[in-house]
Structure formats: structure tokens, C-alpha cells
Amino acid sequence: MFNAAIPYNRRTFVKSLFVGGCMLSLMRLPFAQAAEVITKTSHTEEEWKQMLTKEQFNVLREEGTEAPFTSPLLKEHRNGTFACAGCGLELFQSATKFDSGTGWPSFFQAIEGHIDTKGDNKLWMERTEYHCARCGGHQGHVFNDGPKPTGLRYCNNGVALKFIPEQQG
């Protein structure tokens, strides 16, 4: 029980409480997972033109915007994943999609590490543009007026996405 060879006083008692508390804290921390490495892809402009429709090329490669309320993905409510139409990298889970009323598919959270952002001043205001982390394809803009839990609204061009339904079975 008590080892007389180790002097036990208030200082050693406090130290043991501190060490014990630190160990308990470490035991509750989730183990960090290695970050997914996204391998970048690149194609020539001609290759992209062959791979994409005109509308997809305009949005993904020239940072265009599709007309609001034209995307069939606005009415997509099945379980699944929304992926980049250019390279297939998964960008959003269907559970994060919501109806923003803006006319474009909207999400409150992207899959971590699958998008890159940059500033955009094209319309005389500061916005944040986001792109696919693999192919650099323009997806849309992210705003701070979304729902909880993130408060973000990833406003995505529908032609820049493809929907992959969840496999049943």
C-alpha cells in the first residue's frame, strides 16, 4: 500500500493528482487520424472541354455561374454524396444539404479537406469562393448565413456536382 521509501508529503500528493488528471485527460482524447492526402489532377483546357459539357466547363474551369432554380439537384433528397462533376471527389454528404431558398444546392458543411477556398472580389464585394481540392474545379461561394451547427452556407452550382446515391442493401 504505502511505500515508506518514497517520502509522501503535500508536494508529492499534489504532483500525483496533477499527473493522474493529465493521464485521465489523455485517455479521453480521440486518437487523431491521419489527414487524407488528396492527389491533385490536371488536364489541358482541350481535355477538360472533351470531358465536360459546355455548362460544366463554364462553371468548373471558367468560374461561371449557372442560372438559379435550374439544377435538378435542388430537388435531390435521397441519402448519398455530392461529388465534383469534374473529377468525382466527394464534397458533401446529403445529410448536410438544406433548402436555402437561393436557387442553388446548399450545404452547411463540406467534407473536411475536400475543398479549397480563396477570396473573390469580382462583384465589388468580398466573397469566399471554393473549389474542389483535387481538380481545382470552381463549385461556388461560401457565406456565413447558414443553419446550425456551422452557420455556413456552401452555395453550389448544380452543374458542378454529381449525386451518388447511397447503396441499399
C-alpha positions in Angstrom: 0.0 0.0 0.0 2.2 2.8 1.3 5.9 2.7 0.3 7.9 4.2 3.2 11.0 4.6 0.9 9.1 7.4 -1.1 8.6 10.5 1.1 4.9 11.3 1.0 4.1 14.9 1.7 1.8 17.5 0.4 4.0 18.3 -2.6 4.1 14.6 -3.8 0.3 14.4 -3.2 -0.3 17.4 -5.4 2.1 16.1 -8.1 0.3 12.7 -8.2 -3.1 14.4 -8.6 -1.7 16.5 -11.4 -0.1 13.5 -13.2 -3.3 11.4 -12.7 -5.5 14.2 -14.0 -3.3 14.6 -17.1 -3.5 10.8 -17.8 -7.2 10.8 -17.5 -7.5 13.8 -19.9 -5.3 12.0 -22.4 -7.4 8.8 -22.2 -10.5 10.8 -23.2 -8.9 12.4 -26.3 -9.9 10.8 -29.6 -6.9 9.4 -31.4 -6.0 11.7 -34.3 -6.5 10.1 -37.7 -4.0 10.8 -40.4 -5.3 13.5 -42.8 -6.4 12.2 -46.1 -4.0 13.1 -48.9 -5.8 14.5 -52.0 -3.8 13.8 -55.1 -4.2 16.7 -57.5 -5.3 16.1 -61.1 -4.6 18.3 -64.1 -5.8 18.3 -67.6 -5.3 20.7 -70.6 -8.1 23.0 -71.5 -8.8 20.8 -74.5 -9.0 17.7 -72.4 -11.4 19.5 -70.0 -13.6 20.6 -72.9 -13.8 17.0 -74.1 -14.6 15.7 -70.6 -17.2 18.2 -69.6 -20.4 19.7 -71.0 -20.3 23.4 -72.1 -22.2 24.4 -68.9 -19.8 22.3 -66.7 -16.8 23.7 -68.4 -18.1 27.3 -67.9 -18.6 26.8 -64.2 -15.8 24.4 -63.3 -13.0 25.8 -65.4 -14.0 29.5 -66.1 -15.7 30.2 -62.7 -19.1 30.9 -64.2 -22.4 30.6 -62.5 -25.5 28.7 -63.6 -28.9 30.3 -63.6 -30.7 29.9 -60.3 -33.5 27.3 -59.9 -32.3 25.3 -62.9 -30.5 22.4 -61.2 -32.3 19.1 -60.8 -30.1 18.6 -57.7 -32.3 21.2 -55.9 -34.9 18.5 -55.5 -32.5 15.7 -54.7 -33.3 14.4 -51.2 -32.0 10.8 -51.2 -29.2 9.7 -49.0 -25.9 9.8 -50.7 -22.9 12.0 -51.6 -22.5 15.0 -53.8 -19.2 14.8 -55.7 -17.3 17.1 -58.1 -18.6 16.7 -61.6 -15.0 17.2 -62.9 -13.1 14.6 -61.1 -15.5 12.7 -58.8 -14.1 13.8 -55.4 -16.8 13.6 -52.8 -17.5 17.1 -51.5 -20.8 17.0 -49.4 -22.8 14.4 -47.6 -26.6 14.5 -48.3 -27.3 15.0 -44.5 -25.6 18.5 -44.8 -27.9 19.7 -47.7 -30.6 22.2 -46.9 -33.1 24.4 -48.8 -31.6 27.9 -48.7 -34.2 29.4 -51.0 -31.4 30.8 -53.2 -32.0 28.6 -56.2 -28.7 26.7 -55.9 -28.0 23.4 -53.9 -26.8 24.5 -50.5 -24.9 22.7 -47.8 -23.8 23.6 -44.2 -20.7 21.5 -44.1 -18.2 20.2 -46.7 -16.2 17.0 -46.3 -13.1 18.0 -44.4 -10.1 18.7 -46.7 -12.0 18.2 -49.9 -12.4 21.9 -50.8 -10.0 24.8 -51.1 -11.0 28.5 -50.7 -9.9 31.8 -52.0 -11.1 35.4 -51.8 -13.3 36.7 -54.6 -13.8 40.5 -55.3 -15.5 40.2 -58.8 -18.8 41.7 -57.8 -17.5 44.7 -55.9 -17.8 42.8 -52.6 -15.6 40.4 -50.7 -16.8 36.8 -51.0 -15.1 33.4 -50.4 -15.0 31.2 -53.4 -14.4 27.4 -53.0 -13.1 24.8 -55.4 -12.6 21.0 -55.5 -9.3 20.2 -53.7 -8.4 17.6 -56.3 -9.1 19.2 -59.7 -9.5 22.9 -58.7 -13.0 23.0 -60.3 -15.0 26.0 -59.2 -18.0 25.0 -57.1 -19.5 28.2 -55.7 -19.2 30.5 -52.8 -19.5 30.0 -49.0 -21.4 32.5 -46.8 -21.9 33.0 -43.1 -25.7 32.9 -43.1 -26.3 29.1 -43.0 -28.0 27.0 -40.3 -26.6 25.4 -37.2 -24.3 23.7 -36.4 -21.8 25.5 -38.6 -23.6 28.7 -39.6 -22.2 28.3 -43.1 -23.9 28.1 -46.5 -21.9 26.5 -49.3 -23.9 27.8 -52.3 -23.0 25.3 -55.1 -23.6 25.3 -58.8 -25.6 22.2 -59.6 -23.8 21.5 -62.8 -20.5 21.4 -60.9 -21.8 18.4 -58.9 -22.9 14.8 -59.5 -25.1 12.9 -57.0 -24.0 9.4 -55.9 -26.9 7.6 -54.2 -26.2 5.5 -51.1 -26.1 1.8 -51.9 -29.1 0.0 -50.4 -28.7 -3.5 -49.1 
